[in-house]
Amino acid sequence: MTRDIAVVAFAQTDHRRTSEDLSEVEMLMPVLHEVLDRTGLKTSDIGFTCSGSSDYLAGRAFSFTLALDGVGAWPPISESHVEMDGAWALYEAWTKLLTGDTDTALVYSYGKSSPGSVRDVLTRQLDPYYVAPLWPDSVALAALQAQALIDEGYTDEPALAAVAARSRADAEANSHAQLRGSVPQGDYLVRPLRTGDCPPIGDGAAAVILAAGDRARELCERPAWIRGIDHRIEAHSLGVRELTDSPSTRLAAEKAGAFERPVDTAELHAPFTSQEVVLRKALRLGDDVRVNPSGGALAANPIMAAGLIRIGEAAARIHRGESDRALAHATSGPCLQQNLVAVLEGEPRHAQ
């Protein structure tokens, strides 16, 4: 038996360059309260809780257990954690709800990038035998991808600058975004990527609540139904991948049903301008699709939460009636290595 499962609430922090005055728990608590308040649920009403974060960012083992203080783990709760972006925590929670064991789930994720060097920390994702010893940082690898796209004629530097300008102009309407409005392209970080082609470093958290069937309709006036969700991965070795394409994104989208009918909104987790070029091609997005109306990861990129935020932002547009069928994408790893695609739909207007 299949179950209809929906995102019924979404909340996020204001994303800031640094939150050194707050612990992870203090950063997370207001978001958890907000997402519960939107549904009228209490912690004891949640059947399953799943979180996403990274011990490498926090700099200590099992750091996610501290965040459970913000959730309230006593009396004992059904809880899980993924060392991934919160989008993958949402996938686990969605799978749990499919079993019928519970009707509600809380998913949250958070990341504090400000204490260390993100460019160096992310090298821990690389192949430990052949690539990691070379110590290429995340911006250098993204620049390799961008240069490959330029060499193949898929884009150029002015087009990449236009992606950045559009994203941050759209973020003007997003009070949670870290970068809003006109942002200079700046100098080259690693050619051909300039400062403006790269995401801001910042701290933030997000949370969503999932609910199944009639319970979702009770908790939300217009639930964002998850019609399909899937994730795939590219080969670990960069040398055997075609960096100008993303077969894993295309396959995940196909399995999620993204190509069955047109979407009107796409929230893409593209931290670098060049990655939006790759994703648009893989997902067959035309100019009639509104891409990253929230500003996307170029406006706010809290690592481990930015992918979950893409799902939350897509769902929120459905909640508000601004979208009927939306695609959300999350990524992890260098050069779009791991990709998750979800398709969300609102019920027809006449049925409300």
Phi, psi and omega in degrees: 000131176266154179237144172276125183234140185224154166278121183251348178201149180214139177213152178212162177280169162285125185274129187233156178300324177210146175231045185297341179277357183235142170279171178301320180295317180293327177289325186278325188307310181299325180293318179296317178297318182296315184290328176288319180298326182294336180254348184077012181273156170252164180304323181292345179275349184276126183277334183208139180234133179221138184232159176228133178193182182224124176294334180293323177292317182287333179081018177209149183288146177053037181295335183295338180294332178292325181293338178297340175300329180285335180274320186094094185262009177228130359302159186307140180241161173279113191217149177213168182213144172239140176274061186208175172301151182301342176299324178284332172295321177297321178299317179295318179295320177300317179297320179297317180294328179299332181289341182085005181290334182208164181252348183223150177213143175251129178236131178217157176207159185202158176202136175245101182274342190294330185293334185230193179265105182299321182301326179276319181301320184290350176293342179292349177276351189278161175305120189288348184263318189248327187257312183304321179298338177281343176059044174284131182274174188296325180288321179297319179292320176296325179293324175300317179294316180298318180294323177297320178295319179293317181298327180274357178082015180279338181200179173211176185297318177299323179293322177294320178297325179292324176298315180296316181296317180296316182298314184282336172291318177296329181291348177305327182273001182251103184292344181273346186293149179275320178246123181225142176082205185288122178233125181300145176294331174073192182275167176294133167273302169221117183304132013262013183271127173264173180306319182292342178277355187247156182283154173289152172270128183196174182246147178181172181213161179209159178210147174226159172241132175254146176214155184251144170052226183296333178297323178296319181292331177290327187267343186215135181296321178223086182298152174261097185287132177276100182280339178190148177206138183202152175221145183223167184224144174276169174302144182294323183281123180296333184289345181252010181253150172267104189288346180272001180223166179222080180301327181293322177295316180298317180293318178298320179295319179298313181293331179277353179085019184294333185267001181289322178215155181296150172254155178256345181222143174222119173260106185257132177273083182239087183299333179244146183304322182296332181288332175296323178300314180296315184291320178302319181290315182295327183264001177056047182269123178269180181291346180277355179263130178282111184260126177050058176297342177280347187106338177068194183289344176287344178258333178199125186225063175292110185300137184082353177238341187298326178289317176298324179296325177299318177293317180296319179294319178297317179295319182297324178294324175292317178304319184278354182082014181270352180213149177251326180216116187234149175250137176234141184228142175227149180224161176208151179088171185288139172054047177060049184289313181245136186221134178239136179232132176234143176246125183242143179223146170262156178291151179307143185302321185290346182270357183270000000 
